[in-house]
Amino acid sequence: MMWPSTHHVHLCVVGSEQERRHIAFRDYLRHNPAVAAEYLELKRKLAAANHGTTLESRERYSLSKTQFVSSVLERALAEGYPLPSVP
């Protein structure tokens, strides 16, 4: 593996609860630009604090987002996200 890595791929089983939660989070951010901007700012701040050249720094970056992601996901699910897709 090359360091630092430039991409992170996350896979989910189609139709799984994990996929539903990921789509709910994504859709909520798409429909709530202010929350998306907060998330962007958090990610920039964490990226500056965690250089990403080691597994440990990438793990710190990821874990530092957990509280924000969990709170947004809770709101998203409470509001019925993911929204039904329109054909």
C-alpha positions as CSV (number, residue, x, y, z in Angstrom):
1,M,0.0,0.0,0.0
2,M,1.3,3.5,-0.8
3,W,1.4,6.1,1.9
4,P,-0.4,8.4,2.1
5,S,-3.4,6.9,0.4
6,T,-5.6,9.1,-1.8
7,H,-8.9,7.2,-1.6
8,H,-11.0,5.3,0.8
9,V,-13.6,2.9,-0.6
10,H,-16.5,1.7,1.5
11,L,-18.7,-1.1,0.3
12,C,-22.2,-2.1,1.6
13,V,-24.5,-5.0,0.7
14,V,-27.4,-3.7,-1.5
15,G,-30.5,-3.5,0.6
16,S,-28.7,-3.9,3.9
17,E,-29.3,-1.8,7.0
18,Q,-25.8,-0.4,6.6
19,E,-26.6,0.8,3.1
20,R,-29.9,2.3,4.3
21,R,-28.0,4.3,6.9
22,H,-25.3,5.5,4.5
23,I,-28.0,6.7,2.0
24,A,-30.0,8.4,4.8
25,F,-26.9,10.3,5.9
26,R,-26.0,11.3,2.3
27,D,-29.6,12.3,1.4
28,Y,-29.9,14.4,4.6
29,L,-26.7,16.3,3.8
30,R,-28.0,16.9,0.3
31,H,-31.2,18.4,1.6
32,N,-29.6,20.4,4.4
33,P,-26.8,22.5,3.0
34,A,-26.1,24.2,6.4
35,V,-25.4,20.7,8.0
36,A,-23.4,19.7,4.9
37,A,-21.3,22.9,5.4
38,E,-20.8,22.0,9.1
39,Y,-19.6,18.5,8.1
40,L,-17.2,20.0,5.5
41,E,-15.7,22.3,8.1
42,L,-15.3,19.5,10.6
43,K,-13.6,17.3,8.0
44,R,-11.2,20.1,7.0
45,K,-10.3,20.8,10.6
46,L,-9.8,17.1,11.3
47,A,-7.7,16.7,8.1
48,A,-5.4,19.5,9.2
49,A,-5.0,18.0,12.7
50,N,-4.5,14.4,11.4
51,H,-1.8,14.2,8.6
52,G,-3.2,10.9,7.3
53,T,0.2,9.3,6.6
54,T,-0.2,6.6,9.2
55,L,-3.0,4.2,10.0
56,E,-3.3,5.7,13.4
57,S,-3.8,9.3,12.1
58,R,-6.4,8.1,9.6
59,E,-8.2,6.2,12.5
60,R,-8.1,9.3,14.7
61,Y,-9.6,11.3,11.8
62,S,-12.4,8.8,11.3
63,L,-13.2,8.3,14.9
64,S,-13.3,12.1,15.5
65,K,-16.2,12.4,13.1
66,T,-18.3,9.7,14.9
67,Q,-20.3,12.0,17.2
68,F,-21.2,14.4,14.4
69,V,-22.2,11.6,12.0
70,S,-24.2,9.8,14.7
71,S,-26.2,12.9,15.6
72,V,-26.9,13.7,11.9
73,L,-27.9,10.1,11.2
74,E,-30.2,10.1,14.2
75,R,-32.0,13.2,12.9
76,A,-32.1,11.8,9.3
77,L,-33.7,8.6,10.4
78,A,-36.2,10.4,12.6
79,E,-37.2,12.5,9.7
80,G,-37.8,9.5,7.4
81,Y,-34.5,9.4,5.5
82,P,-33.6,7.8,3.2
83,L,-36.5,9.3,1.2
84,P,-38.3,7.0,-1.2
85,S,-36.7,7.1,-4.7
86,V,-38.8,8.5,-7.5
87,P,-38.7,6.4,-10.7
